Amino acid sequence: MKRFALLCPIFLALSACAGAQYHRDAVSADRKSAITVGAVQRQIQVGMSGGQVVEALGEPNVVTTDEERRQVWIYDKISTERAYSVDQGGIATLILGGALIGDGLVGGGVAPSYAASSGASSTTQKTLTVIIKFDNANRVRDFKYHSTTF
């Protein structure tokens, strides 16, 4: 039991030191369904049907036509990631022994307290625009993409 009493504060202190990546992973959206440049490069090919494109990337944001009335699909994605991490530590005031007699404390002792904290935050924005052009048979005839990070 004494071991438990000694180890418990150590485990509590260590568990409170989670980093920014842990917090980011805990609140991030499901990245398996996110459209990325890599997914476009790997999965989209000339000659694919519209159904195959939807299977690979999901529904487009914009569906329009070109000057020859052929379909053009546009995927326009914007994401913002904010991460904040904070570390806090300290030692609380500890009163040892002693007894309250009358208006004063007799015996015992007082340990001083110490506390510190630090933190950091970051914000990243990303855009991805994918344009897929179809031919008269509704097959991919051309595609292009543009990605930015700031």
C-alpha distance (Angstrom), angle and dihedral (degrees) to the residues before:
residue distance angle dihedral
M1 . . .
K2 3.80 . .
R3 3.82 89.4 .
F4 3.78 90.5 53.8
A5 3.79 91.4 49.7
L6 3.82 90.4 51.4
L7 3.83 96.9 43.7
C8 3.81 97.8 43.2
P9 3.84 95.9 74.2
I10 3.82 90.4 47.3
F11 3.82 92.5 53.4
L12 3.80 91.2 46.3
A13 3.80 91.6 51.3
L14 3.82 93.0 48.6
S15 3.80 94.2 46.8
A16 3.81 90.7 55.1
C17 3.82 91.9 61.4
A18 3.80 100.3 80.0
G19 3.78 114.2 153.5
A20 3.79 131.9 -129.6
Q21 3.83 93.1 -97.5
Y22 3.82 90.7 57.4
H23 3.80 90.8 52.0
R24 3.83 92.2 44.4
D25 3.82 91.1 52.1
A26 3.80 91.2 48.2
V27 3.80 94.1 56.9
S28 3.82 102.5 30.2
A29 3.78 121.4 113.7
D30 3.78 119.7 -111.9
R31 3.79 102.6 -74.1
K32 3.80 94.8 -165.0
S33 3.79 89.8 78.2
A34 3.80 96.1 42.8
I35 3.79 118.3 112.7
T36 3.80 111.1 -123.7
V37 3.80 135.5 176.4
G38 3.80 88.2 -111.2
A39 3.81 91.6 54.7
V40 3.82 90.6 51.5
Q41 3.80 92.2 47.8
R42 3.83 93.8 47.2
Q43 3.79 101.7 38.1
I44 3.80 110.5 30.6
Q45 3.80 116.8 79.4
V46 3.78 135.9 166.9
G47 3.81 109.4 -96.1
M48 3.83 96.7 34.1
S49 3.80 119.0 135.6
G50 3.78 122.4 -119.0
G51 3.81 89.2 -109.0
Q52 3.81 91.1 56.9
V53 3.80 90.4 49.8
V54 3.82 91.2 51.2
E55 3.80 89.2 48.7
A56 3.81 90.7 52.7
L57 3.83 101.2 39.7
G58 3.80 107.6 12.0
E59 3.79 126.5 -125.5
P60 3.82 116.5 -21.7
N61 3.80 122.3 -116.9
V62 3.80 93.7 -133.9
V63 3.81 131.5 25.8
T64 3.78 116.3 -170.1
T65 3.80 140.3 143.9
D66 3.79 134.1 -112.8
E67 3.81 128.4 -131.2
E68 3.83 90.7 -75.8
R69 3.84 92.8 49.5
R70 3.82 93.3 -107.4
Q71 3.80 117.2 144.2
V72 3.78 121.0 -98.5
W73 3.81 119.8 -170.0
I74 3.78 121.9 -159.1
Y75 3.79 125.7 -163.4
D76 3.80 109.7 -167.3
K77 3.80 114.4 180.0
I78 3.79 129.5 177.4
S79 3.78 123.4 -178.2
T80 3.78 133.6 -178.3
E81 3.78 122.2 -163.2
R82 3.76 121.4 -167.0
A83 3.77 121.9 -174.4
Y84 3.77 127.8 -176.1
S85 3.75 126.1 179.5
V86 3.75 128.7 -176.1
D87 3.78 132.8 -177.2
Q88 3.75 120.1 -162.0
G89 3.75 129.1 179.4
G90 3.72 139.3 162.4
I91 3.73 150.7 138.3
A92 3.77 118.3 -111.7
T93 3.77 125.2 -140.1
L94 3.79 110.4 -83.2
I95 3.79 122.9 -158.7
L96 3.79 113.5 -159.8
G97 3.79 124.8 -159.2
G98 3.76 119.4 -43.5
A99 3.72 133.6 119.7
L100 3.76 134.1 -120.9
I101 3.81 108.9 -118.5
G102 3.75 118.6 173.8
D103 3.79 108.5 -42.3
G104 3.80 97.8 -22.0
L105 3.77 146.8 63.3
V106 3.78 114.7 -112.4
G107 3.82 120.8 -160.8
G108 3.77 125.4 -13.0
G109 3.77 126.0 79.4
V110 3.78 143.8 -115.7
A111 3.81 125.6 -124.5
P112 3.81 115.4 -152.2
S113 3.79 120.7 -116.7
Y114 3.79 126.4 -120.7
A115 3.81 127.4 -171.8
A116 3.80 134.1 174.8
S117 3.77 136.4 171.5
S118 3.77 137.4 -178.9
G119 3.76 133.8 179.3
A120 3.78 146.6 176.5
S121 3.77 136.2 -162.5
S122 3.78 135.9 -167.3
T123 3.80 136.4 -174.1
T124 3.80 124.6 -159.3
Q125 3.78 127.2 -177.6
K126 3.79 125.0 -162.8
T127 3.78 133.0 -174.8
L128 3.79 129.8 -166.4
T129 3.79 124.3 -176.2
V130 3.81 119.2 -174.7
I131 3.82 121.3 -174.8
I132 3.79 118.0 -166.9
K133 3.79 119.5 -172.2
F134 3.80 121.0 -160.3
D135 3.80 129.9 -155.0
N136 3.81 126.9 -132.6
A137 3.83 90.4 -82.6
N138 3.84 90.0 54.9
R139 3.79 93.3 -109.7
V140 3.82 123.7 133.2
R141 3.81 107.5 -92.1
D142 3.81 97.4 169.7
F143 3.80 141.1 -5.4
K144 3.77 137.8 -175.4
Y145 3.78 137.5 177.5
H146 3.78 140.8 -162.8
S147 3.80 126.3 -160.1
T148 3.82 131.8 -172.6
T149 3.79 134.4 -179.3
F150 3.78 124.1 -167.5
